[in-house]
Amino acid sequence: MALEARRDMTTPKTNLKSELALLLALATLWGASYTFIKLGVATIPPVTLIGARTLIAGSILLVIIRSRGLALPKDAATWRRFLFQACLNSVIPFTLIAWAERSVDAGLATILNSTSPIFTFLLTVVITRHEAVTARKLLGVIAGIAGTSLIVGVQAFNGLGEALMAQLAIVAATVCYAGAAIFGRGFKGLDPIMPAAGSLICGAAILIPVSIVVDRPWTLAPSTSSIVALLGLAIFSTALAFVIYFRLIQTLGSVGTTAQAYLRVPIGVAIGVMLLGENLSPTAWVGLVCVIIGVAAMTIPARKPAVAV
């Protein structure tokens, strides 16, 4: 055991400060995506915005793959899986969030969308049953659901208006992300960048034709701020964020990397408040605290008792 510990100490280690800085950068990039979307949908229809997002980001990742001397899989079975992953991870949720943010603040969208680990846990318990049900995880589920209810509940009592439907659309997108996380476990044999690029390319293949038919993008006159937001969304919050994510999976591990799920909540809300002048209601702030507690309880690994040697 001592020899093994000595080997661990002599193994080259990644600079933890650098990795934590990258983790913070990832949370910031994904937290900023909601503000980018809010600015983008101001003059770009949701389907066209997300179609362009997936096309640009997928193309960037494809260039990265080629620069690494790799190539996407060519078999039809893998691409069918990419297509299904695209529906769960980009086509449906990206579009729902973009549509919702026409009437929902970016900060509120950040809070609602941060509950994906909670829905992932609930789906794994019901479907795959590979997650152990612990008291802490159940507490996380309860806190997360309570937070979500506080955020959307007040509007529900005011009637079924557009704001409520938009909030529910974000929750539906979150459930899609949870399903994507479960389905994504089946890509273990591939370099992680492959399903990311493949699913984004499939997403673009679905959304671009719809955009051409429904929105006729050549007739649009997007503002400069919307175009800049689209580029920021695609380049930074999608392509660059995925590159950082895949690095952190190798250095911090999957559990450590999921810390961004609750880090991005206060970051995303703060960006919306500073750049868009948004303001959350007192009830939403309580819901924010509950969501952060819930997601943290679901993602922070429990400390293992020390083993005497």
N, C-alpha and C positions, 0 to 999 in steps of 0.2 A: 504493500500500500504506500509506504514511504517512497519507494522507487517510482511508483506511478505519479505521486504528487510532485516529485522532483522533475519528472518528464514534463508535467503540465507547466511547471514554472519555467522550464528552459525552452518551451515551445514559443516561437515568435508570436507575440500578441498584437492585436490591432489596437491602435490608440483609442482608448475608450472615450476620451473627450471629443475626438473627431467624429466618432460614430454617434455620440449623443447629439453633437451639433447637427449631423445629418438627419437624425431623428426629428429634431426640432424643425429643421428645414422642410422635411417631408410633411409634418403637421401643418406648417405654415402654407406650403404649396396647396395642400388639399383643403385647408381652411379658407384660403383665398379664392378657391374655385367658385364658391357660392357668390362672392362679390363679382367675379368675372362674369358669371352667368347672368346676374342681375343687370349688369351693364350691357351685356350682349343682347339679351332679349328685348331691350328697350327699342331697338330698330331692326333686329333680325328675328324672324319667326323661329320658334323652338326647334322644329325638325331640321331646318336649314343650319341653325347654329350647331346642333349636335352632330349633324352629318359632316359639317366642315371640321368640327372638333375631332371626330374619329378618323377622318381621312388624313388630316395633317399629322395627328399623333401617331397613327399607324404607319404612315410613310416614314416618319422620323425613326421609329423603332425598327422598321425594315432596313433603313440605312445603317443603323447601329449593328443589326444582325449581320449584314453583309460585310461591314468593316471588321467584324470579329472573325470573318472567314466561315461563318455558319450559313445555313439555309433553312427555310421553313419546311416542315414536313410536306410530302406530296400526296400521301394516301388520303383517299376520300373519307375514310372513317374518322381520322383525326380532324379533318376540316368540318365534318358534321358536328363534332364535339366543340370545335371553335365556334361554329354558328350558334349552337345552343348556348354556349357560354356568353356569346355576344348579346343574345337576347336578354339574358339574366343580368349581365354586368354592365352593359352600355346602352343598347338600343332602347329598352323599356325604361330603366331607371333614369338615365341621362335625360331622356325626353320628358319624362314625368316631372323631374325637378326643374328643368328649363321652363316647362309650361306653368308649373306652380309658382315660380319666382316672378311671374308677371304680376302677381297679387300678394305674394308672401315675401317678407323681408329676408335678406340673405342670412342674417343672424339666426332667425327662427328656423330657416331651412337647415342650417348647420346643426342646431340642437336636435331637430327631429331626425336628421340623417345619421346622427352619431349613435343611434340605438341599434345599428346593424349587428354588433356582437351579441346583443340580447336576443334578437330574433334568430340569429345563427344558433345560439344555444337551445332555444325552444325547438327549432326545427331538427336539430341533431337528436334531442331527447325523443322526439316523436318519430323521426324517420330512421336515422342511422344508429342512434343510441350508443355512440362511442364516447360521449362525454359523461363523466361521473357527475351525479347530482349531489352537490355539497350544499351545506347551509349557506355558505358565503355566496355561491352562485345563485341560489334561490333568492337571497337578499338582493343581489344585483338585478335579477329579473323583476322583482317586485318594485324596487326603486326606479328602474328604467320605465316600467309601464306606468307607474304613478307620475313620473315626470312628464311622459308623453301625454297622459290624460290631463295634467294640469295645463299644458301648453295649448292643446286643442279643445279642451273641455269647455272653457268659458265661451268660445265662439259657438260651440254646439248649442248652448242654451239660448243663443241669439237667433237661432234658425239655421237652416241649411243654406248658407250663402256661399259665394264663390271662394271666400277665404277658407272656409272649412273644407271644401272640396279640394282646394290646393294643398292644404295641410295633410289631408288624407292621401293625396297623390304622392307626397313626399314619404309618408309612412309606407305606402305600397312600394315605392322605389327602394326603401330600406329593406323590406322583405325580399325583394328581388336580389339585393346585394347579399343577403343572408343565404339565399338559395345558391347564388353564384359561388359563395365561399365553400359551401358543401360540395357542389359539383366540381369545383376547381381542385378538390383533393385527388381527382382522377388523373391529373396531369403531372403526377410526381415523376414520371419517367422522362419528362422533357425539361430542357433548360427553361427556367421560369419566364424568360422573356418571350419564349415562343407562343404560349397561349395568350399572353398580353397582346403581342403584335397581331397574331392570327385572329383573335376576337375583335380587335379594333378594325382590322381590314374587313372582316365580315360585317361589322356594324356599319361601316361606311357603305358597303355594297348594298345594304338594305335601305339605309336612310337617304343616300344621295338620289336614287330614282324617285323616292317618295317626295323629296324636296323639289325635284324638277317638276313633278306633276302638280303638287299641291301649292307650293310657294312661288314657283317660277322665279328663281333667285335672280335671273338677269333683269327682272323688273324692279328689284329692291334698290333702295338708296340708303344703305346703312350709314350711320354716323361714324365719325372717326373714333369716338370712344368705344363704340360697339365692335369695330374691327380690331382695335388694339386689345380689347377684352377677349375677343375670340382667339387672337394669337397668343395671348397670355395663358388662356385656358388650355389651348392645345399643346403649346410648347412647354410651358412650365408645370401647370397643374395636371397634365396627363402624361406627356412623353418623359420629361425630366423626372417627374415624381415617380414614374414606374422604374426608371433606371436607378434612382436612389433606393427605392423599395427593394429591388432585387439584390442590391449590394447589402443592405441591412439584414435581409433574410440570411445571407451567408455569414455575417459578422455578429449580429446581435441575436440571431435566431428568430423564429416566427413569433414566439411569445413576446420577446422584447420589442419587436417591430410593431406589434399591435398596440403598443402604448400610444401611438399617434391617434388612435381612435378617440381617446379622451383628451389628448393634448390639443387636437384641432378644434375642440368645442370653444374654449375661451378665446383661442386665436381667431377663429372664424367670426365669432360674435364681435370681438374687438375691432376687426377689420371692417365689418359692416357698420359699426358705430362711428369709427373714425372717418371712413371714406364716403359712406353713404348717408351719414347723419341719422341712422336708425336708432330706435329707442324701444327697449323691451318693457312690457308691462310687469308689475310686481309678481303676478302669477307666473309669467314666463320665466322670471329670474329664479323663482322657487323650483320650477320645473327643470331649469338648467342645472341647478345644484343636484337635484335627484338623478338626472340623467348622468352627470359626471360620476356620482357615487356608484350608480348602477353599472356603468361601463367599466369603471375602474375595478369594481369587485369581480367583474366577469373576465378581465384581461390580465390583471397583475397576478403573477404566479405566487402561490402560497409558499412561505418559507419552509424548507424541509428541516427537520431536526438534525442537529449535528450528530454524526456517527463517530463514536470513539474508536480509535485505531491504536 
